[in-house]
Amino acid sequence: MTTDNPATQPDIPDTTPPWLADERLLRDEGVVFGLSDARAEEKTAVIRLFFAHQTAPLERQIEHQNEKLTELNLFIEGRENHISELEHRRATLLARQPADHQLPRTVVGLVLALGMSIGNYFLIETTLRPAYPTNTNAVALGVFLAGMFGLFSRTSLFHDPTTRPSVRRVLEEVALPVSAACFVWITALKTGSTGAASALGLFMLGLFLFGGKLLLGLLTVLRNDLRAHTDNRQLQRDQRTLTAHYNTEIADLRREIDTFRTQKWQLLPDLSRAEASRDRLLARRDMLVRLFESEFNLARSVRGRVKSEELKVKSYE
C-alpha cells in the first residue's frame, strides 16, 4: 500500500526484479518476509508500483485514444444533427402547397369590366351630346368618373358584409352614383320619352353602383392573384434549387460521417490491444500480490506456532 509522502515510497525499479520474474523467488520472498518482522504491505507496495510503472504508457495511450473516440463521436453527432435539420427543412419545403388564385378568371373579368366601362362612357356621351354639343366629351367624362369611381372608402359597402352600414357610409357610397345617374336621367328626358329616360337612368345607376366597384375590386384581386402567382413560381424554383442544395449538403455530411466512422474503426483495434495488455498486466499484478500474501501469511502462521512451541518448552524447563 502506497503512502502520500514520496520520501517513504519504495523505489520503482527500471527492470523487472528477479523475484517478480520468477514465481519461486517470489514465494521465497513471501516466506522470508513472513518469518521476519516485516510487513507484507512493504513488498506488495513495490509490486503495485512496479506494475503501475509498467501500465502507465498503456493508460496514457488508452486515455488518448478514448479522447479521440469522444471527439469523433461529437463530430458524428454534430453532422447527424445537421442532417436532421436539413432533412426537416427539405420536408417542410416540399410539403408547402402553392397558394390558390384565379388569375385567368380575374384577367378575363377585368377585361370585361373595362369593356363595360368603355361602353358606359360612350352611352353617357351619346345621351349628353344633344344637351352639350360643344363640350360633350368633357362633360361625359366628368359624369362617368363621378358615377363610376366615386368610392371614398377602401372597400365598397356592397362587398364588405362585416361593416355595419351608417348614414354617412351610405351617402359616401351612393351619393355620387345617384347624382350622376339622375343627371343622365334628367338630360335624357329632354330628348326622349319618360319610359326610355327612366330605363336609361336605372341602367346607369346600376352601372355606377356596381360597375366601378367591380372594376376597382378586380384590380385588388388582380394584385393578390399576381402576388400568389409570383409566390408559387418562387416556391417551385425553391423546391428545385434548395432541394438539390439540401441533397448535396446531406450527401457531403454523410461522407464526412463515413470518414469519421472509418477513423473510429481504425482506432478500436489499437484501443482493444492496449486495454488487453493493461488488463493482462493488472491480472498478473493481482496474481503476484495474492501469491506473495499467501506465502507470507503461511510463513507468519508457522512462525507463530514455532514461537508458541518454544514458549511451552521454556515453561516446562
Buried (B, 14 or more C-beta within 10 A) or exposed (E): EBEEEEEEEBEEEEEEBEBBEEBEEBBBBBBBBBBEEEEBEEBBBBBBBBBBEBBEEBEEBBEEBEEBBEEBEEBBEBBEEBBEEBEEEBEEBEEEEEBEBBBEEBBEBBEEBEEBBEEBBEBBBEBBBEEBEEEBEEBBBBBBBBBBBBBEEEBBBEEEEEEEEEEEBEEBBBEBBBBBBEBBBEBBBEEBEEEEBBBBBEBBBEBBBBBBBBBBBBEEBBEBBBEBBEBBEEBEEEBEEBBEEBEEBBEEBEEBBEBBBEBBEEBEEEBEEBBEBBEEBBEBBEEBBEBBBEBBEBBBEEBEEEEEEEEEEEEEE
